[in-house]
Amino acid sequence: MIGSESIRKWLVSSGVLHRVGKPSRYIGKELNRVVKNPEGRLRILLAFPDTYEVGMSHLGLKILYKELNEIEGFLAERTYLPWKDMIEQMRSAGVPLYSLETYTPASDFDILGLTLQYELGYTNVLALLDLAGIPVLQKERTIEPIVLGGGPCSTNPEPMADYFDAFVIGDGEAVTPVVCKAVKENIDLLISGRRGELLRILSEIEGVYVPSLGKKEVVKAVISDLSSYEIDGKPIVPYMKTVHDRAVMEVMRGCNRGCRFCQAGMIYRPVRERAVEELKKSVERVLGATGYEEVSFLSLSTMDHSSIDVLTEEVLPLLEPERVALSLPSTRIDSFGVEIASKIASIRKTGLTFAPEAGSQRLRNVINKNVSEDDLMSAVKAAKDSGWQRVKLYFMIGLPTETDEDLQEIVRLARRVKAVGFREVSVSAAIFIPKPHTPFQFSKQINGEEAERRLRILRRVSGRGIQFSSHDPSSSTVEGVLSRGDRKVGEAVFRAYRSGAIFDEWNEEFDASLWQQAFADAGIDVESYMKGFTLEEDLPWEHISVGISKQFLIDEFEKALRGETTDDCRWAHCTGCAVCQTLNVANVLHRV
């Protein structure tokens, strides 16, 4: 069997790096990587089932890499799915998937940890396992690495249940080290092929779901205070430009605004902020260890940090000497948000983005997007007065109760924003996909034909300084089936992969016909997965608890149909979602 030295020689001497695009994806050797002696250590391979430049932009994998490598008995390395040209070269040369730190074959590790960030990446997971030489089906494994899944899609693990040994539900820092410790203490079971016994041990860990043992209720693992986990002061610096080519600081986790379409806002509750002084020190350490030209304050709603004004005031002077840019993921729809954005732009101009999500106030109330048109217009006027020439507006189509009048309101609103005097307004429309663990998990999803009809209404907005873009309706249909699918849907994933589906989240690679055939061959009635659920039905993901009660989701769904809104519990009263009671946690706010 080919080993790490043979792989290294192949990379250096075979000329393969001259035959593939972006060869720096495959060489490792980056600044601040961690290399350990494997002797006596549990070997963990953290894998992102997409290209290097996408995976290296993902904060969750970086956090686990740091946390696991700080534990003496563990060794954590990384791998990513090679692009198609490199996969072809590796297959023809008999080279398996390998780690970037030491070029060790993936199958030589004890644990292979895969993050599931988006449903259209499911066939990539099978491609990665295949390239690693690990049986794709869990039932066919004996002494191979434990295949461990995590990430937001693991909150409905059923479509991928046949391919994973276990899933981590919730905050990875809280439970992954516990899983690794259990595997290390029982490594003899894995080596001797007594895999089932080891999986039964793992199933007893809080926040771990083992599909092969049948459905059982699993409550997500959670960390009560982010400050218990220090920000990595020496993150890995790639040799190539990545999707998010910057230093990333997680300033807070969770969001309680309660947008009824937003899965992340439900599954990552409660809100846990980091303190200003902690973040300031982290910025200093990271800049000194990396040389990045941009720092990003990451969270679901960074502008909602209790001390965002103080934080920016404290950090900006640290960035000025080297003209390092500071960026925020999105801008709050009020003048305060624009004020903060304008301070940031005094160093280097970055994009200004607003997300009204819906064009009419009626529909914004339905989705619990608690902003008004006056809020938006005040914000964009403040932006124009502060010197901004371009803005982006994000909307969704296909939301519950949406009518053509709501779509026409998007056109009207975009034109009103343009009339403020911006040089360019970009309007982007995503197709609403109901997600598990949200109030809209019960809702119908519009099909591709209806989505295209509604997009035609919105395309009228184009022209005269307004640019319009949208998602592919056919890929949204596939994502919708996978999102709310059951275990039967997993067969379609397998069939689509065998037919050539890979990198489906890349627009130019997605082939709807492969999925249509896969669904047909697997006996999947697409419409039955799109039509939604009754409030009384048992849902495929109901055994997975993220702490929110089903009754709260039902109440929120019914309030949506009545056009009623719900407050954010950070600034009002408890809204009864039950997260704090179920998980024994609370919001952690750092007001200065």
Secondary structure, DSSP 8 states (H G I E B T S, - for coil): ---HHHHHHHHHHS-HHHHSSSGGGG----BT------TTSEEEEEEESS-HHHHTT-HHHHHHHHHHHTSTTEEEEEEE---HHHHHHHHHHT---B-TTT--BGGGSSEEEEE---GGGHHHHHHHHHHHT--SSGGG-SSS-EEEEESGGGGS-GGGGGG-SEEE-B-HHHHHHHHHHHHHHTHHHHHTT-HHHHHHHHHTSTTEE-GGG----EE-B--S-GGGS---SS--B-SS--TT-SEEEE-EE---S--TT-HHHHHT-S-EE--HHHHHHHHHHHHHHH--SEEEEESSSGGGSTTHHHHHHHHHHHHGGGT-EEE-SS--SSHHHHHHHHHHHTTS----EEEEESSSHHHHHHTT----HHHHHHHHHHHHHTT--EEEEEEEES-TT--HHHHHHHHHHHHHHHTT--SEEEEEEEE----TTSGGGGS----HHHHHHHHHHHGGG-BTTEEEEE--HHHHHHHHHHHT--TTHHHHHHHHHHTT---TTSTTT--HHHHHHHHHHTT--HHHHHS---TTS--TTTTEE-S--HHHHHHHHHHHHHT-----TTTS------HHHHHT---B----
